[in-house]
């Protein structure tokens, strides 16, 4: 009887450990200060939040072009709970599908992925727009995908200047972020006095694109007004937001727009492209002007209205200050993800998962 009791306690401890252990498969750049991205920021907050909540988060960084995730996952025990960044999931979707019958897999979709994820037990999208796109493209079943919006850190409110001349654009300097659209609009606003524009983000990802931007700035004689600050984080990034009157998000594509959430957390109004998940990030705050994506004339008109009309600046700024009370916290994001982890960790018997996986594919095909 004593031996039986000891075995039972040991087994219970193993089950408890398995229930709280999660293998988080991410790009190796998650903590690289020179490769800051919305996806990496989200992943870091989730990792740290889950650990604070008591989860045993076992990081599995995957180097692009290096060790394949499938090789790593093949060494995990049957029934392991695996949380996979969407970049990795898409890159190795076929190989991961092979491992799915014996593992409990959840994919974190930061954007609209390019491959079916029907092998995953659940998919977590970072916006409702991303969720609806994945469903409409028949990449995920509606019942298998939930949304966990990005959160924000507590932030000090920015005191905007009366003239509203200090622009801030945050994001890797690359074509999909549309910095060229903003610069094209600014070349037609040289007659407006005292404005400046700071671009925060990596300038090494798309060097030819950055070189073209610098050339345009130089040719338009805007070098004293436009500054490429490079990658900033922590106190330096907070300081950049603290000096901004208006955040501009000229993206050509965006699955949510974490920069918008960061701006509203500080009471800074926004001008942004009406594309992807950006309207969702703005929500009903009334703190933003949305313009057509990839349209320099439309962006120019919005900026001109911002500077010409004191009433517009006052209205948008007041709405942004009010929106501070409604921004989501990272704790709420992590709580949403925790509920999915708990659900999946008890969702099915992996010994029967080969049949389950087969039936899923058959029903969804």
C-alpha positions in Angstrom: 0.0 0.0 0.0 2.9 2.4 0.9 4.5 1.8 -2.5 1.3 2.4 -4.3 0.8 5.7 -2.5 4.3 6.8 -3.4 3.8 6.0 -7.0 0.5 7.9 -7.1 2.1 11.0 -5.6 5.0 10.9 -8.0 2.6 10.5 -11.0 0.6 13.4 -9.7 3.7 15.6 -9.5 4.5 14.7 -13.1 1.0 15.5 -14.3 1.2 18.9 -12.5 4.5 19.7 -14.0 3.3 18.8 -17.5 0.2 21.0 -17.0 2.3 24.1 -16.3 5.2 23.5 -18.7 5.0 25.1 -22.1 7.6 25.0 -24.8 7.6 28.4 -26.5 9.1 28.2 -30.1 10.2 31.6 -31.3 12.6 33.3 -33.7 16.0 33.7 -32.2 15.8 37.5 -32.5 13.2 37.8 -29.7 15.7 39.6 -27.4 17.9 41.2 -30.1 17.8 45.0 -29.5 18.8 45.6 -33.2 15.9 43.5 -34.5 13.0 45.0 -32.6 9.6 44.2 -34.1 6.0 44.1 -32.9 6.1 40.3 -33.0 9.2 40.1 -30.9 7.8 42.6 -28.4 4.5 40.6 -28.1 6.5 37.3 -27.6 8.6 38.8 -24.9 5.6 40.2 -23.0 3.9 36.8 -23.2 7.0 34.9 -22.1 7.5 37.2 -19.1 3.8 37.3 -18.2 3.4 33.6 -18.3 6.4 33.1 -16.1 5.0 35.7 -13.6 1.8 33.7 -13.6 3.6 30.5 -12.6 4.1 28.8 -15.9 7.3 26.9 -16.6 8.1 28.6 -20.0 10.8 26.7 -21.8 12.1 28.8 -24.6 13.0 27.2 -28.0 14.7 29.9 -30.1 15.0 29.0 -33.8 17.7 30.5 -35.9 16.6 31.3 -39.5 18.4 28.9 -41.8 19.7 26.9 -38.8 18.3 24.1 -36.6 14.8 23.3 -37.8 11.9 23.5 -35.3 10.7 20.0 -36.4 14.1 18.5 -35.2 13.7 20.2 -31.8 10.0 19.2 -31.4 10.8 15.6 -32.3 12.8 15.4 -29.0 9.9 16.6 -26.9 7.9 14.0 -24.9 4.5 12.9 -26.1 1.7 15.2 -24.9 4.0 18.3 -24.4 2.3 21.7 -24.7 3.9 23.7 -27.5 3.3 27.4 -28.2 4.7 28.3 -31.7 5.3 31.8 -33.2 3.5 32.0 -36.5 6.7 32.8 -38.4 8.1 29.4 -37.4 4.8 27.6 -37.9 4.4 28.8 -41.5 8.0 28.2 -42.4 7.8 24.6 -41.2 4.1 23.8 -41.4 4.5 20.5 -43.1 7.1 19.2 -40.7 5.1 20.4 -37.7 2.0 18.8 -39.0 3.8 15.4 -38.7 4.5 16.1 -35.0 1.0 17.4 -34.2 -0.6 14.0 -33.5 1.6 13.5 -30.4 2.0 17.1 -29.2 -0.5 19.7 -28.1 0.3 22.7 -30.4 -0.9 26.3 -30.3 0.2 28.8 -33.0 0.5 32.5 -32.3 -0.5 34.3 -35.6 0.9 37.8 -35.6 -0.2 38.3 -39.2 -2.2 36.6 -41.9 -0.2 33.4 -42.5 0.4 31.9 -45.9 -0.2 28.3 -45.1 -3.0 26.3 -43.6 -2.7 25.7 -39.8 -5.4 23.0 -39.5 -2.8 20.8 -37.8 -2.7 23.1 -34.7 -5.0 22.4 -31.7 -5.6 26.2 -31.5 -4.5 29.4 -33.2 -4.2 32.7 -31.3 -4.5 35.8 -33.5 -3.4 39.2 -32.3 -6.3 41.0 -33.8 -9.9 40.3 -34.9 -8.9 41.4 -38.4 -6.2 38.7 -38.6 -8.7 36.1 -37.2 -11.3 36.9 -39.8 -8.8 36.9 -42.6 -7.4 33.5 -41.6 -11.0 32.1 -41.5 -12.1 33.6 -44.8 -9.0 32.2 -46.5 -9.9 28.7 -45.1 -6.5 28.5 -43.3 -8.1 27.9 -39.8 -11.4 26.6 -38.7 -13.5 29.3 -36.9 -13.8 27.2 -33.7 -10.1 26.7 -33.5 -9.0 30.4 -33.4 -9.3 33.0 -30.7 -7.9 36.6 -30.4 -5.5 38.0 -27.8 -4.9 41.6 -28.6 -1.6 43.2 -27.7 -1.4 45.2 -24.5 0.6 48.2 -23.4 2.9 49.0 -20.5 1.9 51.7 -18.1 3.1 55.0 -19.6 3.4 58.6 -18.6 1.1 61.0 -20.4 2.8 63.1 -23.0 2.4 66.9 -22.9 1.8 67.8 -26.5 2.8 71.2 -27.8 0.2 73.8 -28.9 1.5 73.9 -32.5 1.6 70.1 -32.9 4.7 70.1 -35.0 6.6 67.1 -33.5 5.9 64.0 -35.6 6.9 60.5 -34.6 6.9 57.4 -36.8 7.9 54.1 -35.1 8.6 50.9 -37.0 11.3 49.1 -38.9 12.2 51.3 -41.8 11.0 49.1 -44.7 8.5 49.3 -47.6 5.6 47.7 -45.8 5.7 50.3 -43.1 5.3 53.1 -45.7 7.8 55.7 -44.5 8.3 56.7 -48.1 4.7 57.7 -48.2 5.1 59.9 -45.2 8.3 61.5 -46.6 6.6 62.1 -49.9 3.8 64.0 -48.2 6.2 66.0 -46.1 8.1 67.2 -49.2 4.9 69.1 -50.1 4.6 70.7 -46.6 7.9 72.6 -46.5 5.8 75.8 -46.2 4.5 74.8 -42.8 6.9 76.1 -40.2 8.5 74.4 -37.3 7.5 70.8 -37.9 10.0 67.9 -37.3 9.7 64.2 -38.0 11.6 61.5 -36.1 11.7 57.9 -37.6 12.4 55.3 -34.9 13.2 51.8 -36.1 15.9 49.6 -37.7 17.6 51.1 -40.7 19.5 47.9 -41.6 16.6 45.6 -42.6 16.0 47.3 -46.0 19.2 49.3 -46.7 18.3 50.2 -50.3 14.9 51.5 -49.2 16.6 53.6 -46.5 19.1 55.0 -48.9 16.3 56.1 -51.2 14.5 57.8 -48.3 17.7 59.7 -47.2 18.2 60.8 -50.8 14.6 62.1 -51.0 15.1 64.0 -47.7 18.3 65.5 -48.9 17.0 66.5 -52.3 14.0 68.2 -50.6 16.3 70.0 -48.2 14.6 68.5 -45.2 17.7 67.1 -43.4 17.3 69.6 -40.5 13.7 68.5 -40.0 13.8 64.7 -40.6 15.8 62.4 -38.3 16.4 58.7 -38.6 17.0 57.7 -34.9 17.5 54.0 -35.5 16.3 51.4 -33.1 15.3 52.6 -29.6 13.9 50.7 -26.7 13.3 51.2 -23.0 13.8 54.7 -21.7 15.1 56.0 -25.0 11.9 54.9 -26.8 9.8 56.4 -23.9 11.6 59.7 -24.4 10.9 59.7 -28.1 7.2 59.3 -27.4 7.5 62.0 -24.7 8.6 64.5 -27.4 5.8 63.7 -29.8 2.7 65.7 -30.6 1.4 63.2 -33.2 2.2 59.6 -34.1 2.0 58.8 -37.8 1.5 55.2 -39.0 1.7 55.2 -42.8 1.8 51.4 -43.2 0.8 49.6 -46.4 -0.1 46.5 -44.3 -0.6 46.0 -40.6 -2.3 43.2 -38.7 -3.0 45.4 -35.7 -0.8 48.5 -35.0 0.9 48.2 -31.7 2.4 51.6 -32.2 -1.1 53.1 -32.1 -1.8 51.4 -28.8 1.4 52.8 -27.4 0.5 56.3 -28.6 -2.9 56.2 -27.0 -1.5 54.9 -23.8 0.4 58.2 -23.6 -2.4 60.4 -24.8 -0.9 61.1 -28.2 -3.2 61.3 -31.2 -2.6 59.4 -34.4 -2.8 59.7 -38.2 -2.7 56.3 -39.8 -3.5 54.2 -42.8 -6.9 52.7 -43.0 -5.6 49.2 -43.6 -5.7 45.7 -42.0 -6.2 45.8 -38.2 -5.4 49.5 -37.8 -9.1 50.6 -37.5 -9.4 48.0 -34.8 -6.4 49.4 -32.9 -8.0 52.9 -33.1 -11.4 51.5 -32.1 -14.0 54.1 -31.3 -11.5 56.4 -29.5 -11.9 59.3 -31.8 -8.2 60.0 -31.3 -7.1 59.2 -34.9 -7.5 60.4 -38.5 -7.4 57.5 -40.9 -6.4 57.9 -44.6 -6.1 55.6 -47.5 -3.0 53.4 -47.5 -0.2 54.2 -50.0 -1.7 57.6 -50.7 0.8 60.5 -50.1 -1.8 63.1 -51.1 -4.3 61.9 -48.6 -1.7 61.8 -45.9 -0.5 65.3 -46.9 -4.1 66.6 -46.6 -4.6 65.0 -43.1 -1.3 66.5 -41.9 -2.2 69.9 -43.3 -5.6 69.8 -41.5 -3.8 68.8 -38.3 -1.5 71.8 -38.5 -4.0 74.4 -39.9 -6.9 73.6 -37.5 -6.4 74.2 -33.8 -9.8 72.8 -33.2 -8.8 69.5 -34.9 -5.6 69.3 -32.7 -7.6 70.0 -29.6 -10.3 67.5 -30.3 -7.9 64.6 -31.3 -5.6 65.3 -28.3 -8.5 65.3 -25.9 -9.8 62.0 -27.3 -6.3 60.5 -27.0 -6.0 61.5 -23.4 -9.4 60.0 -22.7 -8.4 56.8 -24.5 -5.6 56.2 -22.0 -8.2 54.8 -19.6 -9.4 52.1 -22.1 -6.1 50.7 -23.4 -5.5 47.0 -22.8 -2.8 45.8 -20.4 -0.4 43.0 -21.2 -1.8 41.2 -18.2 -5.1 40.9 -20.0 -3.3 39.5 -23.1 -1.5 36.9 -21.0 -4.7 35.9 -19.2 -6.4 35.3 -22.5 -3.5 33.1 -23.7 -3.4 31.3 -20.4 -7.0 30.2 -20.8 -6.1 28.7 -24.2 -3.1 26.9 -22.8 -5.2 25.4 -20.0 -7.9 24.3 -22.5 -5.5 22.7 -24.9 -3.4 21.0 -22.2 -6.6 19.0 -21.2 -8.3 19.0 -24.6 -7.5 15.5 -26.0 -5.7 12.3 -25.5 -2.6 12.5 -27.6 -2.6 8.7 -27.9 -5.7 9.1 -30.1 -4.6 12.3 -31.8 -3.6 10.6 -35.1 -7.3 9.9 -35.8 -8.3 13.3 -34.5 -5.8 15.0 -36.9 -7.0 12.9 -39.8 -10.7 13.8 -39.1 -9.9 17.5 -38.8 -8.3 17.6 -42.2 -11.0 15.6 -43.8 -13.8 17.8 -42.4 -12.0 21.0 -43.3 -10.9 19.9 -46.8 
